[in-house]
Amino acid sequence: MIVITNRIKVKKGMGAVMAPAFTAPGPLDTFKGFSKVEVLVGNFDDYDEMNVNMYWDDMESFMAWRNSDAFRAAHKRPEPGSKEAEQESAILGSEIITYEVAAVKDVTK
């Protein structure tokens, strides 16, 4: 199993506002090898940080999502010159990190 983390810095107060968009029902739910997504929000002095953790069976499954039309549609930017494009983004920066799950302890009953 792998975890793909998108570490996103956003404007102060926007982490909790944006988090539900990452867990809303959508095409991601139907992709082979996808297990779950969780969003962690940290509040810092000048910004919020969201860690969007996506759990996948393997890298091939993640890459199938990453290369799909559904991924492109989910990450589409507004058309230049449109009203949406004129609005300032809450996102200050992001970084993708890949982890391999090495050990798990689950005490859920």
The first five atom37 places (N, CA, C, CB, O) and aatype in JSON, in Angstrom:
{
  "aatype": [12, 9, 19, 9, 16, 2, 1, 9, 11, 19, 11, 11, 7, 12, 7, 0, 19, 12, 0, 14, 0, 13, 16, 0, 14, 7, 14, 10, 3, 16, 13, 11, 7, 13, 15, 11, 19, 6, 19, 10, 19, 7, 2, 13, 3, 3, 18, 3, 6, 12, 2, 19, 2, 12, 18, 17, 3, 3, 12, 6, 15, 13, 12, 0, 17, 1, 2, 15, 3, 0, 13, 1, 0, 0, 8, 11, 1, 14, 6, 14, 7, 15, 11, 6, 0, 6, 5, 6, 15, 0, 9, 10, 7, 15, 6, 9, 9, 16, 18, 6, 19, 0, 0, 19, 11, 3, 19, 16, 11],
  "atom_mask": [
    [1, 1, 1, 1, 1],
    [1, 1, 1, 1, 1],
    [1, 1, 1, 1, 1],
    [1, 1, 1, 1, 1],
    [1, 1, 1, 1, 1],
    [1, 1, 1, 1, 1],
    [1, 1, 1, 1, 1],
    [1, 1, 1, 1, 1],
    [1, 1, 1, 1, 1],
    [1, 1, 1, 1, 1],
    [1, 1, 1, 1, 1],
    [1, 1, 1, 1, 1],
    [1, 1, 1, 0, 1],
    [1, 1, 1, 1, 1],
    [1, 1, 1, 0, 1],
    [1, 1, 1, 1, 1],
    [1, 1, 1, 1, 1],
    [1, 1, 1, 1, 1],
    [1, 1, 1, 1, 1],
    [1, 1, 1, 1, 1],
    [1, 1, 1, 1, 1],
    [1, 1, 1, 1, 1],
    [1, 1, 1, 1, 1],
    [1, 1, 1, 1, 1],
    [1, 1, 1, 1, 1],
    [1, 1, 1, 0, 1],
    [1, 1, 1, 1, 1],
    [1, 1, 1, 1, 1],
    [1, 1, 1, 1, 1],
    [1, 1, 1, 1, 1],
    [1, 1, 1, 1, 1],
    [1, 1, 1, 1, 1],
    [1, 1, 1, 0, 1],
    [1, 1, 1, 1, 1],
    [1, 1, 1, 1, 1],
    [1, 1, 1, 1, 1],
    [1, 1, 1, 1, 1],
    [1, 1, 1, 1, 1],
    [1, 1, 1, 1, 1],
    [1, 1, 1, 1, 1],
    [1, 1, 1, 1, 1],
    [1, 1, 1, 0, 1],
    [1, 1, 1, 1, 1],
    [1, 1, 1, 1, 1],
    [1, 1, 1, 1, 1],
    [1, 1, 1, 1, 1],
    [1, 1, 1, 1, 1],
    [1, 1, 1, 1, 1],
    [1, 1, 1, 1, 1],
    [1, 1, 1, 1, 1],
    [1, 1, 1, 1, 1],
    [1, 1, 1, 1, 1],
    [1, 1, 1, 1, 1],
    [1, 1, 1, 1, 1],
    [1, 1, 1, 1, 1],
    [1, 1, 1, 1, 1],
    [1, 1, 1, 1, 1],
    [1, 1, 1, 1, 1],
    [1, 1, 1, 1, 1],
    [1, 1, 1, 1, 1],
    [1, 1, 1, 1, 1],
    [1, 1, 1, 1, 1],
    [1, 1, 1, 1, 1],
    [1, 1, 1, 1, 1],
    [1, 1, 1, 1, 1],
    [1, 1, 1, 1, 1],
    [1, 1, 1, 1, 1],
    [1, 1, 1, 1, 1],
    [1, 1, 1, 1, 1],
    [1, 1, 1, 1, 1],
    [1, 1, 1, 1, 1],
    [1, 1, 1, 1, 1],
    [1, 1, 1, 1, 1],
    [1, 1, 1, 1, 1],
    [1, 1, 1, 1, 1],
    [1, 1, 1, 1, 1],
    [1, 1, 1, 1, 1],
    [1, 1, 1, 1, 1],
    [1, 1, 1, 1, 1],
    [1, 1, 1, 1, 1],
    [1, 1, 1, 0, 1],
    [1, 1, 1, 1, 1],
    [1, 1, 1, 1, 1],
    [1, 1, 1, 1, 1],
    [1, 1, 1, 1, 1],
    [1, 1, 1, 1, 1],
    [1, 1, 1, 1, 1],
    [1, 1, 1, 1, 1],
    [1, 1, 1, 1, 1],
    [1, 1, 1, 1, 1],
    [1, 1, 1, 1, 1],
    [1, 1, 1, 1, 1],
    [1, 1, 1, 0, 1],
    [1, 1, 1, 1, 1],
    [1, 1, 1, 1, 1],
    [1, 1, 1, 1, 1],
    [1, 1, 1, 1, 1],
    [1, 1, 1, 1, 1],
    [1, 1, 1, 1, 1],
    [1, 1, 1, 1, 1],
    [1, 1, 1, 1, 1],
    [1, 1, 1, 1, 1],
    [1, 1, 1, 1, 1],
    [1, 1, 1, 1, 1],
    [1, 1, 1, 1, 1],
    [1, 1, 1, 1, 1],
    [1, 1, 1, 1, 1],
    [1, 1, 1, 1, 1],
    [1, 1, 1, 1, 1]
  ],
  "atom_positions": [
    [[0.85, -1.17, 0.0], [0.0, 0.0, 0.0], [0.9, 1.23, 0.0], [-0.97, 0.0, 1.22], [1.96, 1.25, 0.61]],
    [[0.42, 2.27, -0.71], [1.13, 3.54, -0.72], [0.18, 4.66, -0.27], [1.72, 3.84, -2.12], [-1.04, 4.53, -0.36]],
    [[0.78, 5.74, 0.21], [0.03, 6.93, 0.56], [0.63, 8.08, -0.24], [0.07, 7.22, 2.12], [1.83, 8.35, -0.17]],
    [[-0.22, 8.75, -0.99], [0.18, 9.94, -1.72], [-0.33, 11.13, -0.92], [-0.36, 9.95, -3.2], [-1.54, 11.25, -0.71]],
    [[0.56, 11.99, -0.46], [0.17, 13.16, 0.32], [0.37, 14.41, -0.51], [0.98, 13.24, 1.64], [1.46, 14.67, -1.04]],
    [[-0.7, 15.18, -0.63], [-0.61, 16.5, -1.24], [-0.6, 17.48, -0.08], [-1.8, 16.78, -2.26], [-1.63, 17.7, 0.56]],
    [[0.54, 18.06, 0.2], [0.71, 19.03, 1.29], [0.44, 20.41, 0.71], [2.15, 18.94, 1.94], [1.21, 20.91, -0.11]],
    [[-0.67, 21.02, 1.13], [-1.12, 22.27, 0.53], [-1.15, 23.37, 1.58], [-2.52, 22.09, -0.1], [-1.81, 23.24, 2.61]],
    [[-0.45, 24.46, 1.31], [-0.52, 25.65, 2.16], [-1.63, 26.53, 1.6], [0.86, 26.43, 2.22], [-1.66, 26.82, 0.41]],
    [[-2.54, 26.96, 2.49], [-3.65, 27.82, 2.08], [-3.74, 29.02, 3.01], [-4.98, 27.04, 2.08], [-3.15, 29.04, 4.09]],
    [[-4.48, 30.01, 2.57], [-4.66, 31.21, 3.39], [-5.28, 30.84, 4.73], [-5.52, 32.24, 2.66], [-6.07, 29.91, 4.83]],
    [[-4.91, 31.6, 5.74], [-5.39, 31.4, 7.11], [-6.92, 31.3, 7.12], [-4.92, 32.56, 8.02], [-7.62, 32.14, 6.57]],
    [[-7.42, 30.23, 7.78], [-8.85, 30.01, 7.91], [-9.48, 29.22, 6.78], [0.0, 0.0, 0.0], [-10.66, 28.87, 6.87]],
    [[-8.73, 28.92, 5.72], [-9.3, 28.25, 4.56], [-9.17, 26.72, 4.59], [-8.64, 28.77, 3.32], [-9.83, 26.04, 3.81]],
    [[-8.33, 26.18, 5.47], [-8.16, 24.72, 5.53], [-9.46, 24.0, 5.79], [0.0, 0.0, 0.0], [-9.82, 23.09, 5.04]],
    [[-10.15, 24.38, 6.84], [-11.41, 23.73, 7.2], [-12.49, 23.98, 6.15], [-11.89, 24.21, 8.56], [-13.37, 23.14, 5.95]],
    [[-12.43, 25.12, 5.48], [-13.41, 25.44, 4.44], [-13.21, 24.55, 3.21], [-13.31, 26.93, 4.04], [-14.18, 24.08, 2.63]],
    [[-11.95, 24.32, 2.83], [-11.63, 23.58, 1.61], [-11.63, 22.06, 1.8], [-10.3, 24.01, 1.1], [-11.83, 21.33, 0.84]],
    [[-11.39, 21.59, 3.01], [-11.23, 20.15, 3.27], [-12.37, 19.28, 2.74], [-11.09, 19.93, 4.74], [-12.09, 18.25, 2.12]],
    [[-13.63, 19.63, 2.94], [-14.72, 18.75, 2.48], [-14.72, 18.49, 0.98], [-16.04, 19.34, 2.87], [-15.23, 17.46, 0.54]],
    [[-14.17, 19.4, 0.18], [-14.14, 19.19, -1.27], [-13.31, 17.96, -1.63], [-13.57, 20.44, -1.96], [-13.56, 17.32, -2.65]],
    [[-12.33, 17.63, -0.81], [-11.45, 16.49, -1.11], [-12.09, 15.14, -0.74], [-10.14, 16.65, -0.37], [-11.61, 14.09, -1.18]],
    [[-13.13, 15.16, 0.05], [-13.78, 13.91, 0.46], [-15.2, 13.78, -0.09], [-13.82, 13.82, 1.97], [-15.91, 12.83, 0.24]],
    [[-15.61, 14.71, -0.93], [-16.94, 14.64, -1.54], [-16.99, 13.48, -2.53], [-17.29, 15.98, -2.25], [-15.97, 13.14, -3.13]],
    [[-18.17, 12.86, -2.72], [-18.29, 11.78, -3.7], [-17.88, 12.27, -5.09], [-19.74, 11.24, -3.72], [-18.14, 13.41, -5.47]],
    [[-17.23, 11.37, -5.83], [-16.8, 11.73, -7.18], [-16.19, 10.54, -7.89], [0.0, 0.0, 0.0], [-16.21, 9.42, -7.36]],
    [[-15.64, 10.77, -9.08], [-15.08, 9.67, -9.89], [-13.94, 8.93, -9.22], [-14.6, 10.21, -11.2], [-13.72, 7.75, -9.5]],
    [[-13.2, 9.6, -8.34], [-12.1, 8.95, -7.63], [-12.57, 7.68, -6.92], [-11.46, 9.91, -6.62], [-11.84, 6.69, -6.85]],
    [[-13.79, 7.72, -6.4], [-14.34, 6.61, -5.62], [-14.41, 5.3, -6.41], [-15.73, 6.96, -5.13], [-14.46, 4.22, -5.81]],
    [[-14.41, 5.38, -7.72], [-14.6, 4.18, -8.56], [-13.28, 3.62, -9.1], [-15.52, 4.5, -9.71], [-13.28, 2.6, -9.78]],
    [[-12.17, 4.27, -8.8], [-10.9, 3.82, -9.38], [-10.36, 2.58, -8.67], [-9.87, 4.93, -9.33], [-10.32, 2.51, -7.45]],
    [[-9.95, 1.62, -9.49], [-9.36, 0.38, -8.98], [-8.12, 0.72, -8.16], [-9.0, -0.61, -10.14], [-7.28, 1.52, -8.59]],
    [[-8.02, 0.13, -6.98], [-6.84, 0.31, -6.14], [-6.94, 1.46, -5.15], [0.0, 0.0, 0.0], [-6.07, 1.6, -4.29]],
    [[-7.99, 2.28, -5.26], [-8.16, 3.39, -4.34], [-8.84, 2.9, -3.08], [-8.98, 4.53, -4.98], [-9.84, 2.19, -3.16]],
    [[-8.3, 3.26, -1.9], [-8.87, 2.82, -0.63], [-9.61, 3.93, 0.09], [-7.78, 2.28, 0.27], [-10.78, 3.78, 0.44]],
    [[-8.92, 5.06, 0.32], [-9.56, 6.15, 1.06], [-8.75, 7.42, 0.91], [-9.71, 5.78, 2.56], [-7.61, 7.41, 0.44]],
    [[-9.38, 8.52, 1.32], [-8.7, 9.81, 1.39], [-9.03, 10.42, 2.75], [-9.12, 10.77, 0.21], [-10.16, 10.32, 3.23]],
    [[-8.03, 11.03, 3.35], [-8.25, 11.75, 4.61], [-7.57, 13.1, 4.49], [-7.69, 10.95, 5.84], [-6.55, 13.24, 3.82]],
    [[-8.16, 14.1, 5.13], [-7.61, 15.44, 5.08], [-7.28, 15.89, 6.5], [-8.6, 16.43, 4.4], [-8.15, 15.93, 7.36]],
    [[-6.02, 16.21, 6.73], [-5.56, 16.73, 8.02], [-5.33, 18.23, 7.85], [-4.26, 15.99, 8.51], [-4.73, 18.65, 6.86]],
    [[-5.79, 19.02, 8.8], [-5.62, 20.47, 8.72], [-4.83, 20.95, 9.94], [-6.99, 21.2, 8.63], [-5.21, 20.69, 11.08]],
    [[-3.75, 21.64, 9.67], [-2.95, 22.26, 10.72], [-3.07, 23.77, 10.61], [0.0, 0.0, 0.0], [-3.04, 24.33, 9.52]],
    [[-3.21, 24.42, 11.74], [-3.35, 25.87, 11.78], [-2.05, 26.48, 12.3], [-4.55, 26.3, 12.67], [-1.65, 26.22, 13.43]],
    [[-1.41, 27.28, 11.47], [-0.16, 27.93, 11.82], [-0.41, 29.44, 11.91], [0.95, 27.61, 10.78], [-1.5, 29.9, 11.58]],
    [[0.57, 30.2, 12.33], [0.39, 31.64, 12.53], [-0.07, 32.36, 11.26], [1.69, 32.25, 13.03], [-0.99, 33.17, 11.3]],
    [[0.58, 32.07, 10.14], [0.33, 32.84, 8.92], [-0.48, 32.1, 7.85], [1.63, 33.25, 8.34], [-0.88, 32.71, 6.86]],
    [[-0.72, 30.82, 8.02], [-1.41, 30.02, 7.0], [-1.96, 28.76, 7.64], [-0.45, 29.67, 5.84], [-1.64, 28.43, 8.78]],
    [[-2.81, 28.07, 6.89], [-3.25, 26.72, 7.25], [-2.52, 25.75, 6.33], [-4.83, 26.56, 7.14], [-2.16, 26.09, 5.21]],
    [[-2.32, 24.54, 6.81], [-1.73, 23.51, 5.98], [-2.67, 22.32, 5.94], [-0.32, 23.09, 6.5], [-3.12, 21.84, 6.98]],
    [[-2.97, 21.85, 4.75], [-3.78, 20.65, 4.57], [-2.87, 19.54, 4.06], [-4.98, 20.9, 3.59], [-2.12, 19.74, 3.11]],
    [[-2.95, 18.39, 4.7], [-2.3, 17.19, 4.18], [-3.41, 16.28, 3.69], [-1.4, 16.49, 5.26], [-4.14, 15.68, 4.48]],
    [[-3.53, 16.17, 2.36], [-4.54, 15.33, 1.75], [-3.87, 14.0, 1.46], [-5.14, 15.99, 0.43], [-3.06, 13.88, 0.55]],
    [[-4.23, 12.98, 2.27], [-3.61, 11.65, 2.17], [-4.53, 10.71, 1.4], [-3.32, 11.08, 3.58], [-5.66, 10.45, 1.8]],
    [[-4.02, 10.21, 0.27], [-4.77, 9.27, -0.57], [-4.11, 7.9, -0.44], [-4.82, 9.73, -2.07], [-2.91, 7.76, -0.66]],
    [[-4.9, 6.9, -0.07], [-4.39, 5.54, 0.12], [-4.69, 4.71, -1.12], [-5.02, 4.89, 1.39], [-5.84, 4.63, -1.56]],
    [[-3.66, 4.08, -1.67], [-3.76, 3.29, -2.89], [-3.11, 1.92, -2.68], [-3.09, 4.02, -4.08], [-2.19, 1.78, -1.88]],
    [[-3.6, 0.93, -3.39], [-3.01, -0.41, -3.33], [-1.57, -0.41, -3.84], [-3.85, -1.4, -4.14], [-0.71, -1.08, -3.28]],
    [[-1.33, 0.36, -4.91], [-0.01, 0.38, -5.53], [0.14, 1.62, -6.4], [0.22, -0.9, -6.37], [-0.83, 2.33, -6.66]],
    [[1.36, 1.86, -6.84], [1.66, 3.04, -7.65], [0.95, 2.99, -9.0], [3.17, 3.17, -7.86], [0.55, 4.03, -9.53]],
    [[0.8, 1.81, -9.57], [0.13, 1.69, -10.86], [-1.31, 2.19, -10.79], [0.15, 0.23, -11.34], [-1.79, 2.86, -11.7]],
    [[-2.0, 1.87, -9.69], [-3.38, 2.33, -9.51], [-3.43, 3.85, -9.4], [-4.01, 1.69, -8.27], [-4.28, 4.49, -10.01]],
    [[-2.51, 4.41, -8.62], [-2.46, 5.87, -8.49], [-2.18, 6.52, -9.84], [-1.4, 6.28, -7.47], [-2.81, 7.52, -10.18]],
    [[-1.23, 5.98, -10.6], [-0.88, 6.57, -11.89], [-2.05, 6.47, -12.88], [0.36, 5.89, -12.47], [-2.2, 7.36, -13.72]],
    [[-2.85, 5.43, -12.79], [-4.04, 5.33, -13.65], [-4.98, 6.5, -13.36], [-4.78, 3.97, -13.42], [-5.53, 7.1, -14.28]],
    [[-5.16, 6.83, -12.07], [-5.96, 8.0, -11.7], [-5.28, 9.29, -12.19], [-6.16, 8.06, -10.15], [-5.93, 10.15, -12.79]],
    [[-4.01, 9.41, -11.94], [-3.26, 10.63, -12.28], [-3.3, 10.92, -13.77], [-1.82, 10.5, -11.82], [-3.27, 12.08, -14.18]],
    [[-3.35, 9.88, -14.6], [-3.34, 10.04, -16.05], [-4.74, 10.02, -16.66], [-2.5, 8.95, -16.67], [-4.88, 10.01, -17.89]],
    [[-5.77, 10.02, -15.84], [-7.14, 9.87, -16.34], [-7.78, 11.22, -16.69], [-7.99, 9.16, -15.3], [-7.36, 12.28, -16.23]],
    [[-8.81, 11.14, -17.53], [-9.61, 12.33, -17.85], [-10.31, 12.84, -16.59], [-10.65, 12.0, -18.94], [-10.48, 14.05, -16.44]],
    [[-10.71, 11.94, -15.7], [-11.38, 12.34, -14.46], [-10.46, 13.19, -13.59], [-11.85, 11.09, -13.67], [-10.9, 14.17, -13.0]],
    [[-9.17, 12.83, -13.52], [-8.2, 13.63, -12.77], [-8.06, 15.01, -13.39], [-6.83, 12.92, -12.72], [-8.07, 16.02, -12.69]],
    [[-7.92, 15.05, -14.71], [-7.77, 16.34, -15.39], [-8.99, 17.23, -15.16], [-7.56, 16.13, -16.9], [-8.85, 18.43, -14.94]],
    [[-10.18, 16.65, -15.19], [-11.4, 17.43, -14.96], [-11.45, 17.94, -13.52], [-12.65, 16.57, -15.25], [-11.88, 19.08, -13.28]],
    [[-11.02, 17.12, -12.56], [-11.06, 17.52, -11.15], [-10.06, 18.63, -10.83], [-10.79, 16.31, -10.27], [-10.24, 19.36, -9.86]],
    [[-9.02, 18.74, -11.64], [-7.96, 19.73, -11.39], [-7.94, 20.84, -12.45], [-6.61, 19.04, -11.34], [-6.94, 21.55, -12.58]],
    [[-9.01, 20.97, -13.18], [-9.07, 21.96, -14.26], [-9.04, 23.38, -13.69], [-10.34, 21.76, -15.1], [-9.72, 23.69, -12.71]],
    [[-8.26, 24.22, -14.3], [-8.15, 25.63, -13.93], [-9.21, 26.43, -14.69], [-6.71, 26.17, -14.22], [-9.62, 26.04, -15.78]],
    [[-9.64, 27.54, -14.11], [-10.61, 28.39, -14.82], [-10.01, 28.95, -16.12], [-11.06, 29.55, -13.91], [-8.8, 29.14, -16.23]],
    [[-10.89, 29.21, -17.08], [-10.46, 29.81, -18.35], [-9.88, 31.2, -18.09], [-11.64, 29.88, -19.36], [-10.48, 31.98, -17.35]],
    [[-8.74, 31.52, -18.69], [-8.18, 32.87, -18.53], [-9.2, 33.92, -18.96], [-6.87, 33.01, -19.36], [-9.88, 33.78, -19.97]],
    [[-9.29, 34.97, -18.17], [-10.23, 36.04, -18.46], [-11.62, 35.83, -17.9], [0.0, 0.0, 0.0], [-12.45, 36.74, -17.93]],
    [[-11.9, 34.61, -17.39], [-13.22, 34.34, -16.81], [-13.32, 34.96, -15.43], [-13.49, 32.82, -16.74], [-12.31, 35.32, -14.82]],
    [[-14.55, 35.08, -14.95], [-14.77, 35.65, -13.61], [-14.06, 34.8, -12.55], [-16.28, 35.74, -13.3], [-13.49, 35.34, -11.6]],
    [[-14.1, 33.46, -12.7], [-13.44, 32.56, -11.75], [-11.92, 32.77, -11.74], [-13.76, 31.1, -12.08], [-11.28, 32.69, -10.69]],
    [[-11.35, 33.02, -12.93], [-9.9, 33.22, -13.02], [-9.46, 34.51, -12.35], [-9.47, 33.22, -14.49], [-8.32, 34.62, -11.91]],
    [[-10.36, 35.48, -12.27], [-10.02, 36.76, -11.65], [-9.99, 36.69, -10.13], [-11.01, 37.81, -12.09], [-9.38, 37.53, -9.48]],
    [[-10.65, 35.69, -9.56], [-10.66, 35.55, -8.11], [-9.31, 35.04, -7.63], [-11.8, 34.59, -7.66], [-8.69, 34.18, -8.26]],
    [[-8.86, 35.59, -6.52], [-7.57, 35.2, -5.97], [-7.68, 33.8, -5.34], [-7.09, 36.23, -4.92], [-8.62, 33.52, -4.6]],
    [[-6.73, 32.95, -5.65], [-6.74, 31.59, -5.11], [-6.38, 31.58, -3.64], [-5.77, 30.7, -5.9], [-5.56, 32.38, -3.18]],
    [[-7.0, 30.67, -2.9], [-6.66, 30.49, -1.48], [-5.39, 29.66, -1.32], [-7.83, 29.82, -0.73], [-4.8, 29.63, -0.24]],
    [[-4.97, 28.99, -2.38], [-3.8, 28.11, -2.32], [-2.52, 28.93, -2.44], [-3.86, 27.03, -3.43], [-2.35, 29.7, -3.39]],
    [[-1.62, 28.75, -1.48], [-0.34, 29.45, -1.46], [0.78, 28.61, -2.05], [0.0, 29.86, -0.04], [1.8, 29.14, -2.49]],
    [[0.61, 27.3, -2.05], [1.62, 26.39, -2.59], [1.28, 24.96, -2.24], [0.0, 0.0, 0.0], [0.46, 24.7, -1.36]],
    [[1.91, 24.02, -2.95], [1.66, 22.61, -2.65], [2.87, 21.76, -3.02], [0.41, 22.11, -3.41], [3.75, 22.16, -3.78]],
    [[2.87, 20.56, -2.45], [3.96, 19.61, -2.65], [3.37, 18.21, -2.57], [5.1, 19.81, -1.58], [2.57, 17.92, -1.67]],
    [[3.75, 17.33, -3.5], [3.29, 15.94, -3.5], [4.39, 15.06, -2.92], [2.9, 15.47, -4.94], [5.55, 15.15, -3.32]],
    [[4.01, 14.2, -1.96], [4.97, 13.3, -1.32], [4.4, 11.89, -1.39], [5.24, 13.72, 0.17], [3.21, 11.68, -1.13]],
    [[5.23, 10.92, -1.74], [4.81, 9.52, -1.84], [5.44, 8.71, -0.72], [5.18, 8.92, -3.21], [6.65, 8.78, -0.49]],
    [[4.61, 7.95, -0.02], [5.08, 7.09, 1.07], [4.66, 5.65, 0.79], [4.52, 7.56, 2.43], [3.61, 5.4, 0.21]],
    [[5.49, 4.72, 1.2], [5.11, 3.31, 1.21], [4.76, 2.96, 2.65], [6.26, 2.39, 0.66], [5.51, 3.28, 3.58]],
    [[3.61, 2.32, 2.85], [3.2, 1.93, 4.2], [4.09, 0.77, 4.64], [1.68, 1.53, 4.25], [4.08, -0.3, 4.03]],
    [[4.86, 0.98, 5.7], [5.81, -0.01, 6.18], [5.28, -0.82, 7.35], [7.1, 0.66, 6.57], [5.68, -1.96, 7.54]],
    [[4.38, -0.24, 8.13], [3.82, -0.94, 9.28], [2.48, -0.28, 9.65], [4.82, -0.93, 10.49], [2.31, 0.93, 9.48]],
    [[1.55, -1.09, 10.16], [0.22, -0.58, 10.56], [-0.19, -1.23, 11.87], [-0.85, -0.86, 9.45], [0.02, -2.42, 12.07]],
    [[-0.77, -0.45, 12.73], [-1.42, -0.98, 13.94], [-2.81, -0.39, 13.95], [-0.62, -0.62, 15.28], [-2.97, 0.83, 14.01]],
    [[-3.83, -1.23, 13.9], [-5.21, -0.78, 13.86], [-5.96, -1.48, 14.98], [-5.87, -1.07, 12.48], [-6.11, -2.7, 14.97]],
    [[-6.44, -0.7, 15.94], [-7.15, -1.28, 17.08], [-8.67, -1.04, 16.98], [-6.61, -0.69, 18.39], [-9.4, -1.2, 17.96]],
    [[-9.12, -0.63, 15.77], [-10.54, -0.43, 15.56], [-11.29, -1.75, 15.72], [-10.81, 0.17, 14.16], [-10.89, -2.78, 15.18]],
    [[-12.37, -1.7, 16.49], [-13.14, -2.93, 16.72], [-14.3, -3.0, 15.77], [-13.64, -3.02, 18.16], [-15.07, -3.97, 15.81]]
  ]
}
